[in-house]
Amino acid sequence: MCGNLRGMGPRINIVAIAVAFTAGVSISFFTLPLWVTVAINVAKEGSRTDWLGFAGSVIGAVVALVAAVVAWFAVRQQITAQRFAAEEARIEEIKNVRAALRTEIATYAKYVIDALKICQEIATKDQIIPVARASYITKNLVSPVVYPAIADRIALLKHPQATIEFYMRIQEARAITQAMEASVAGLTLAQSAATNLQRSNALSVADSLATALLLVRPIITDDDGLSSELDVRVLDVTLRDIDNALQTAQQIFPNATSFLF
């Protein structure tokens, strides 16, 4: 509805200007005989031509004044309408930016949970992964799409610091696994295959991932009234999965920095 009103705004203002101007001129025109009659009656002892010229000047000035006043109010109304439209557009942009980022982070959280689960399996020896393949942990943590696109509008978010920190923690986890692989780059194939990730390796990655998940809740629960019933259900499932993942991670990595505060 706001979009329709914004679209109608310029047309309404043009019509208002035309009507107001026409009304001002019409009033002045129809009162012209009255002004002339008064001027003639007053000018009984003077030159009628002079008084008629004077009356015409006065009437012309009044018409110009009325037109100026009408135009001033019309311009003022136009400026107010433009400001209103700009504010509506800004509010709409904020809602769209927040909604897009919430969707990306909620989706991304699922991949963070999967990566955290791999760390837990490494710590419990349920999965053996060579150090040379450490990036397997973060293989699904691909580069974000929405976040880079709205980086210049990050201040529009309700939780800009938490959002930045979330993506930084993801990058940190990826950097750690890449550094692990680089640490065995000089080994022979047989040596690197025999060097597996240990609990301490998994802990360093899990700490970054757990911190990222702890930052998700305030971001994705920031609802601007755009969520559908399906969105709400998906959000509930995502929050439940995050809570379960953090609970399990805390049991396996109780000394992780992310759980000490």
N, C-alpha and C positions, 0 to 999 in steps of 0.2 A: 504493500500500500504506500510506503514511504517513497518507493521508486516512482509510482504513478504521480504522487504529489510533486516530486522533484521535476518530473517531465512536464507537468502542467504549469509549473511555476512561471516560466518565461511568458507563456501565452496569457496567463491570468494577469500578469503585470502589464503587458502591452495593452490588453483590453482596458485595464483600470486607468492607464494613462490617457488612452483615447477618450474614454467616457468622462473622466474628470476634466480634461481640457475642453471637450465639447460643452460640458455643463457650464464651465466658467465663462466661456465665450458667449454661450446662449444667454446666460443671465445678464451679462453686460449688454448684449445686443437688444434684448427685449426691454431693458430699462432705459435704453437710449432716448425714447420719446419723453420720458419723465424728466431726464436730465436737461433735455433741450427746452422743454416747457418752463422748467424752473429758471433756466438761464435767461430765457426771453422775458419772463415776468420781472426778473430782477433788473434787467437791463433797460427798463422803460425810459430812463433819463440819459442813457448813453447810446453809443453806436451799437446797433443790433448785430452788425457784422463782427465787431470786435468781441462782443460777448459770446456769439456763436463760435468763434474761433477759440476763445478761451474754454468754453464748455467742451468743444471737441477735443482739445488737448487734455483736459481733465479726464474725460471718458476714455481716451486712448491710454492714458497713464494707468487708470483703474484696470482696464482690460489687460494691459501688460503685467500689472502687479498680480492680478488674479491668475493669469497664465503661469507666472513665475512660481507663485505659491503652490499651485497644482503640480507643476513639474517637480518642485522640490520634494513634496510629499511622495510623488510617484518614484523618484530616484531613491529616496530613503527606503521606501517599501521594497524596491528592487534589491538594494544592498542587503537589507535584512533577509530577504528570501535567499540570496546567494550565500550568505553566511550560514543560514540554516541548512541549505543543501550541502555545503562543504562539511559541516559538522556531522550530518547524517552519513555522508560518504566516509568520513574518517572512522566513525563508530562501526560502520559495516566492514571496513578494512580490518579493524582490530579484531572483530569477531571471526572473520575469515582466516586471519593469520593464526589466531589462537587455536581454532578448530583444526586447521591443517597440521599444525605442530603436535597437537594432542594425538591426532590419529597416527602420525609417524612414530612418536615416542611409545604409544601403546603397542603398536606393532613391533617396534624394535625391542621392546621389553621381552617379548617372547623369545627372541634370539639370544638375548642376554641370559635368560633363564636356562636355555639349552647349553650355552657355553659354561655357565656356572655348574651345571650338572656334570659336564665332562671333567671339570676340575675336581669335583667331589669323587668321581669314579677313579681318577688318578690317585687321589689321597687314600682311598680305601682299597687300592690295588685291583679294582674291578675292571680297569682298563689300562693297558700298557701302551704308552706312546713314546717313541724315540724323541729325544730332544731335537733332532733334525727336522721333526715334523710338528713342532710345538704350535705352529700356526693353525693346526687342525682344530685347536680349541676355539679360536676366534674366526673360523672360516666363514661363518654366516653373518658376521658383523660387518656388513658391507657399508660403503660410504653413504651417508644420509643424502636425501634429495631436497626435502623441504627446508631443513635448517640452513644450508648455504644460501638458499634463495631468499630467506627472510632475515639474514644476518644484519642487514642495515636497519631493520625494524625491530630488533630484539627488545628495545625499550618498551614496545607496545604490550609485551607479555606481562602477566601478573607476577611471574617468577623467573625473571631473566637470569639471575645468578644460578639458580638451580638448573635451568635449561643448559646454560653454558657448561656447568660442571658435569652434567650428565654426559654430554658428548665428549668432553675432555677425558672422562674416566674410560669411555669406550676406546678412545684413541690410545690411552695409556695401556690398556689391556692388550691391544694389538701390537703396540710398540714392545711390550715385554716379551711376547711370544716371538717376535722377529729377532729381538736381541738374543733370545735363547738359541734360536737356530744359527745365528751368526757365531755364537760361542763355540760351536762344533764344526764350523765350516772348514777348519784346517785338518780335521781328522779324516782318516781313511773311511771308506764306505763301511767296512766291517766294524771299525771302532765307533762310528757314529750310530750304527744300527744297534750296538750293544749299550749305548748310553741312553738311558730312558729318563723320562721326566719323573721327578720325585715329589714327595708331599710338599716340600718347601717351594718347589717351582709352581705347583698348583696353587699354593697359598697366595703367592704374590699376584697371580692373575685373578684369583677368586676375590681378593680384597678389592680390587678395582671394580670388578663386576658387581659385587654386593653393594658397594657405595653407590654405583649407578642406579641400582634397583631401589635403594632407599630414597633416591631423589625423584623417582618417577611419580609416586602417589600425589604429591601436591600439584604436579603439573597436569596430569591427566584427569584429575578431579575438578579442575578449574572449568566449570561449565558455564557457558554464556547463554544457555537456553536454546541452543541449536541441536542438541542431541535428540535423536529419535528413541522410541522405545527399544528398538534393537541395539542402538548404541549404548544405552544404559545397561542392557543385559551383557553385552560384550565387555563393558567396563567392569562390571561386577566379577565376571570370570577372570579378567586380567588381574584385578586387584587380589583376588583369592589365590591365583597362581603365584603372584609375587610374594605374598605373605608366606605361602608354603615353601617356596624356594629359599627365602631368607631364613626361615626357621630351620630347615635342613642344613643350610650352609653354616649357620651358627653352631649347630651341633657338631659338625665335622671340623670347622675352623673356629673354635671358640676364641682363639687368640688373634683373630683378624682385627686389624685396626678399625675397620668399619663397624665392628660390634662392641667396641670399647667405650663408646660415648653414648 
